[in-house]
Amino acid sequence: MIWLARRWTSPTDSVAEAFEAQRDRLRAVAYRMLGSHADAEDVVQETWLRLSRQDTATIHNLAGWLTTVVGRISFDVLRSRQARPEASYDDRLPELVVTVDDSPAPEDDMALADSVGLALLVVLESLRPTLRGVPGGLSIAS
C-alpha cells in the first residue's frame, strides 16, 4: 500500500518536499543577508513562488538553484532599502526616562480615603439635622 501512495504522488509533491527540506537553510541565508526575520521569510516565500513557476525538470541542482534565487532576491531587497530607506521602529520610540515616584502608593491613598470618610461621618453626626444637607437647612447667614 505504501508503494501505491508513492507511485501516485506528482512531481510537484517531491519538489515541495525538497523545498521544505531546504526552507530553514534558505531562511538562515536570507536572514544573514538582510538582518530581519520578516524580510527573510518574505524572501523564502518569493523563492517558493518562483520555483512553482519554474520547469523543475531543467533544474539539475535544486539546493544550488534555491540558494542562488534567495541570494538574488535578498540583494533586490537590499537595493530597495537603499533607494527607499526606512527608519527603524526603535528610532521612533521616545527616550524612556526613569524617575523616582514620590507619590503615595495606591494602598496609602485607599487608607487615607477611608480615614477621611470616617472623619466626615463623625462630623456629620455632630451637626444638627438642618445642617446635614437637608434642603433649606444650610444657610450662609446662620
C-alpha positions as CSV (number, residue, x, y, z in Angstrom):
1,M,0.0,0.0,0.0
2,I,2.9,2.4,0.7
3,W,4.3,1.7,-2.8
4,L,0.9,2.7,-4.3
5,A,1.0,6.0,-2.4
6,R,4.5,6.8,-3.6
7,R,3.7,5.8,-7.2
8,W,0.7,8.2,-7.4
9,T,2.5,11.3,-6.0
10,S,3.0,14.0,-8.5
11,P,6.4,15.5,-9.3
12,T,5.4,18.8,-7.7
13,D,4.9,16.9,-4.4
14,S,8.5,15.8,-4.5
15,V,9.6,19.4,-5.3
16,A,7.5,20.7,-2.4
17,E,9.1,18.2,-0.1
18,A,12.6,19.1,-1.3
19,F,11.8,22.8,-0.8
20,E,10.5,22.2,2.7
21,A,13.7,20.3,3.5
22,Q,15.7,23.4,2.4
23,R,13.4,26.0,4.0
24,D,15.3,26.5,7.3
25,R,18.7,26.8,5.5
26,L,17.2,29.3,3.0
27,R,15.7,31.4,5.7
28,A,19.1,31.4,7.5
29,V,20.8,32.6,4.4
30,A,18.3,35.4,3.8
31,Y,18.4,36.4,7.5
32,R,22.2,36.7,7.3
33,M,22.0,38.9,4.3
34,L,19.0,41.1,5.5
35,G,19.2,41.0,9.3
36,S,15.4,40.8,9.6
37,H,13.3,37.7,10.2
38,A,10.3,39.1,8.5
39,D,12.2,40.0,5.4
40,A,13.9,36.6,5.4
41,E,10.6,34.9,5.5
42,D,9.3,37.1,2.7
43,V,12.3,36.2,0.5
44,V,11.8,32.4,1.2
45,Q,8.1,32.8,0.2
46,E,9.1,34.6,-3.0
47,T,11.6,31.9,-3.8
48,W,8.8,29.3,-3.5
49,L,6.7,31.3,-5.8
50,R,9.4,31.4,-8.4
51,L,10.1,27.7,-8.0
52,S,6.5,26.9,-8.5
53,R,6.5,28.8,-11.9
54,Q,9.7,27.2,-13.0
55,D,10.0,24.0,-15.0
56,T,11.7,21.8,-12.4
57,A,12.9,19.3,-15.0
58,T,15.5,21.9,-16.1
59,I,17.0,22.3,-12.6
60,H,19.9,19.9,-12.0
61,N,20.9,21.1,-8.6
62,L,17.8,22.2,-6.6
63,A,19.7,23.3,-3.5
64,G,22.1,25.5,-5.5
65,W,19.2,27.0,-7.6
66,L,17.3,27.8,-4.4
67,T,20.3,29.4,-2.8
68,T,21.0,31.5,-5.9
69,V,17.4,32.7,-6.0
70,V,17.4,33.6,-2.3
71,G,20.6,35.5,-2.8
72,R,19.3,37.5,-5.7
73,I,16.0,38.3,-4.1
74,S,17.9,39.4,-0.9
75,F,20.1,41.7,-3.0
76,D,17.0,43.2,-4.6
77,V,15.6,43.8,-1.1
78,L,18.8,45.5,0.0
79,R,18.8,47.6,-3.1
80,S,15.3,48.7,-2.5
81,R,16.3,49.7,1.1
82,Q,19.0,52.0,-0.3
83,A,16.6,53.6,-2.8
84,R,13.8,54.0,-0.2
85,P,15.4,54.0,3.3
86,E,13.1,53.1,6.1
87,A,13.6,54.3,9.7
88,S,13.7,51.6,12.2
89,Y,10.8,51.4,14.6
90,D,13.3,51.7,17.5
91,D,14.4,55.1,16.2
92,R,10.8,56.5,16.5
93,L,10.4,55.5,20.2
94,P,10.8,58.3,22.6
95,E,13.7,58.1,25.0
96,L,12.4,56.4,28.2
97,V,13.2,58.5,31.3
98,V,13.1,56.7,34.7
99,T,12.2,59.0,37.6
100,V,11.6,58.4,41.2
101,D,7.9,58.2,42.0
102,D,7.4,60.3,45.2
103,S,3.6,60.0,45.1
104,P,2.0,57.8,47.7
105,A,1.3,54.2,46.9
106,P,-2.3,53.2,45.9
107,E,-2.8,51.4,49.2
108,D,-1.8,54.5,51.1
109,D,-4.4,56.5,49.0
110,M,-7.1,54.0,50.0
111,A,-6.2,54.2,53.7
112,L,-6.3,58.0,53.5
113,A,-9.7,57.9,51.8
114,D,-11.1,55.5,54.4
115,S,-9.9,57.7,57.3
116,V,-11.3,60.9,55.7
117,G,-14.6,59.1,55.1
118,L,-14.8,58.1,58.7
119,A,-13.9,61.6,59.9
120,L,-16.6,63.0,57.6
121,L,-19.2,60.7,59.2
122,V,-18.2,61.8,62.7
123,V,-18.6,65.5,61.6
124,L,-22.0,64.9,60.0
125,E,-23.3,63.1,63.1
126,S,-22.3,66.1,65.3
127,L,-24.3,68.5,63.1
128,R,-27.9,69.4,63.6
129,P,-30.3,67.7,61.1
130,T,-30.9,71.1,59.5
131,L,-27.2,71.5,58.7
132,R,-26.6,67.9,57.5
133,G,-27.7,68.6,53.9
134,V,-31.4,68.8,54.2
135,P,-32.6,71.2,51.6
136,G,-33.1,74.7,53.1
137,G,-31.3,73.6,56.3
138,L,-28.0,75.2,55.5
139,S,-27.8,78.9,55.1
140,I,-24.9,81.3,54.8
141,A,-26.4,83.8,57.3
142,S,-26.6,81.3,60.2
